[in-house]
Amino acid sequence: MGLTASLTNAVSGLRVNQDSLDILSRNIANSGTPGYHRQSLNIVDYNSQDSSYARSVGTHRAFNSSLQAYYNRQVSDTANSGIQAGYLDRLQGFMGKPGTAGSLDTVFGDLQNALQGIATSPDDYNSRAQAVASAQSMVETLNRLSTTIQGMRQETEGQIASNVHNLNGMLNSLAEVNNRMLDLGMTETSRAALLDQRDRLIGSVAEMIDVRADYRPDGTVALMTRSGVGLIDNGVSTFKFESAGNLSPNSVFDVDPAKTKVGKMTLTTPSGLTIDLVTQGVLQGGELGGLVTLRDKTLVEAQDQLDEIAAGLAQAFSTNKTAGVAAADGLGAEGLDVDISNMAPGNDVLLTYAENGVEKRVRVVNTSQAQDYVDASGQRVIGVDFSAGASAVAAALDAKLPNLDISSTGANNLRILDDGAAGKTDVRTAVAGSSSTSLQGSGLGLNLFVDQGNSAFTNNLDTDPPQKQGFAARISINPAILADNRLLVQYEVGGTLGDADRADYVIDQLSKMQFVSGGNPAANTGRFQLSGNLSELISQVVGFQGSTINAAITKNDDRQLTLDTIVDQMESDYGVNVDEEMARLMELQNAYAANARVVSVVKELLDALLAST
């Protein structure tokens, strides 16, 4: 090998050394920098007849598109579960754990104990005062939890608005990165830094919304949601959020845009197409998906469960039950006559009968809505408009229950008979439940718990929205009882204070009156159905919320663990190992010294040759 070839090899080696040192120093300087991908030098060996030498032909940036796609998906899923777990963990703190002071089951237990005190000593002022205080505590707990839940829903709207603003900024920044990637005059160093910025932005977008990234050979990227809606390609889509203002229990989502009462989130594509992200089910992950789930489902269900408790509480105290009396047609058919006077909208008649030896349960509800379904407890629910009169009610029920003979024997009386000699049906019980219309003179029931404006709660289904919706936020104590607690005992004007009948009646109602939540199960698919007496309802709500919250936290922990594993793998594939880089530095120093020595020797030889001529 000639001196010229040796010099060429050594100089090329020095150049490669210098380029390698530049990259090595950049790697070490960015060690621990989030989103930085380790770089290395692409070196190519050139061979000729006289010599061989090395040249650098660009920079290699560590990157694995499959691992990156997995990371983006896990970031989105973890952000989704994380935001939900955070809110639900806070809700658990507000609701309290079972048996702790201020929890629903504890407050209700205090109310039951106070009622037992009245039943034992109805003439004792302090016992009655304690019952009123316990009832007030129950009301305040329901009001407080409702306010908390609506406040959290309002908070989700604020966070959605903030995330939408940030998301638009990220997408515009990513579009700018795409444009800069098309600059062919960009240095390798700048290009690698831009690719790092690209991947950081995609990760940030994935935290907000579920995304799929298409990494292209030129370094640009196209983004779309998992459902296939484009975010970045030939232009940038724009997110928009229109807040609904203050949210209340009546502010619920509806697929009909004209009926929805929550904030609207849309996406406008570069072509001008506008998509309602919530109505069309586009959101499948990310913080935005989690926030929408909280606002429209999870927290709404929690509010509905509180409303069920409030409704059951009011009805257990205010419902007067009137049992049917024996009746017969003189031809062998027997049954019961039921008085349906004073039946307010939402009141009901509970009917049990046997058909071919199998017991049937029917709840006839006073409503103008045409209802006919089997609830979560297996009881059939039939809606009939009682305002049309007993004859119309009888005709409607006779058509619905053909194996019974149902007729009217007066303006407010229903006669329900079996099939007589055929012997297939047997009427067992028929009980009308009407709401108390006053504190005295209208039965043992009393309106201790009232709705807004001191109006009676009757569970009216014909209002818009139904009376039960949001009742936990409106429930209050009847001011007349606050002013005179003797009304807890005196159900007749001038009645004795030593009479425990009203207290005994309410205690019996609390233990025996059955409630079922949610109406038609077909319209509440996927929702937890409450069923039982009031104590059981409260226990089910506390248990359901506790298990739901724990499940959300566990799910988030699992996803976070998976994400941590992926991040560790990315750190292994992309990250900078300082020890390895320092070892590489030693190699480069040795190579530099060797190449420099060759240059020095060649110089000495050339000097000697020139001096000899």
Order of alpha helices (4+ residues) and beta strands (2+ residues): alpha-beta-beta-alpha-alpha-alpha-alpha-beta-beta-beta-beta-beta-beta-alpha-alpha-beta-beta-beta-beta-beta-beta-beta-alpha-beta-beta-beta-beta-alpha-beta-alpha-alpha-beta-beta-alpha-alpha
